[in-house]
Amino acid sequence: MSLGLSKKRRVVVTGLGLATSLGLDLRKNWEQALAGISGVRTLGNPGWSRSPVQAVGEVSAADLKVIQQTYAKEAADEGERRTLFALWAAGSALADAGLPKGAPDGDRCGVSLAAGLGVNRLEDIQRWLTAEKSFEYERFSRESGKVSDDSIIRNNSNRPASLIAGRFGLHGFNSTVTTACASATQAIGIGFRAVQRGDADLIVAGGADSMINPVGLIFFVLLGAAAVSREDPATVCRPFDRKRSGLVMGEGAGFAVLEEESHAIARSARIYAEVCGYGSSMDAYQVTAPHPKGAGAEISMRRALQDASVGAEGIDYINAHGTSTKLNDAAETTAIKAVFGAQAPKIAISSSKSLIGHLLAASGGPEFAFTVMSVRHDAIHPTINLTNRDPKCDLDYVPGEKRMKKVRAALSNSFGFGGQNASIILKKYQ
């Protein structure tokens, strides 16, 4: 039974799971992130050599094979990378939480998932085109079973949440969020709220996405948001740098097990950190650009701080949205200054996207996990490739090398196309 918001229950993080271009293991991801190792590399499909986008944070073929072997039935039935990444990261988070087979009280446990748009394959359009380039709707309706296994037609956005719930017996609260690049942080925030108010005792929350396909790649080129550099791929994503040239697309998933405190203690679970605040907002300014003064971002951060009852001086680290685009990085910097005032220059800030690329709807998942690890271990991964200071981005972005620093509380930001904004706060568990 819901307790309502008058009695807020404490929510802790007991498990983390990742699938990124840095690997499938949480510890490996974290160690490489601290070392400033980039997972961005040249686009793996040799047939896409003419793509204007060449630098991507792609899950390796070897890691994808491991996932396909682990989830063989789903790989055969669905075949969609996004779905498989979600299963792997959610399963890894549960195993990390000491619940490899899922929670025994499944009706009090659930899933809050962020999913991207799904795969639109050109061959699934070309197959039903006439010589005059019109689409044969009637023939398509008769032959729709021939579409690719990973097509959006076969894999709707809530498919990963359904498979995770079924595989691990999480039969309670279930939600799917698709709000562009803010999706995963919003999904985690929704899961946090569900546990906090008593709708669930445990939520597996996070996001999965993959748009590394011809339609997905060209989408961001046409919007003018993608980096199309032919430089060393590991150096192309450079958030807050004066020479930043656009986002570098990544793929993968990141999930966390969010658990009510007494539920976690009763089963002697290890507790990484406490989730204590969440805020969201909508710019309603422009589909492909943030408000130039970061108005929506400012609102989401202020709401998260208010919800957490944490003052500006209580935040030691910010995992920034940091997309490596001209507009976002400057707007986010402006918003941070507006929220934190004189405290802003004293806060360590870094961008995980410099290491693994922009995971789009899933981006807040791995970034939440890295933020948890910073709170847990008092260590902050660097923003790599930041070598040319931008006067508009003049805060402490932890360039080049990791930093050991006491992190009492940390904020993770995600801001998406269309003006969606989400901020979430973690603190050391006492």
Buried (B, 14 or more C-beta within 10 A) or exposed (E): EEEEEEEBBBBBBBBBBBBBBBBBBBEBBBBBBBEBBBBBBEBEEEEBEEBEBBBBBBBBEEBBEBBBEBBEEBBEEBBBBBBBBBBBBBBBBBBBBBBEEBBEBBEBBBBBBBBBBBBBBEEBEEBBEEEEEEEEEEEBEEEEEEBBEBBBBBBEBBBBBBBBBEBBBBBBBBBBBBBBBBBBBBBBBBBBBBBBBBBBBBBBBBBBBBBBBBBBBBBBBEBEBBBBBEEEBBBBBBBBBBEBBBBBBBBBBBBBBBBBBEBBEEBEBEBBBBBBBBBBBBBEBEEEBBBEBBBBBBBBBBBBBEBBEBEBEBBBBBBBBBBBBBBBBBBBBBBBBBBBEEBBEEBBBBBBBBBBBBBBBBBBBBBBBBBBBBBBEBBBBBBBBBEEEBEEBEBBBBBEEBBEEEBBBBBBBBBBBBBBBBBBBBBBBE
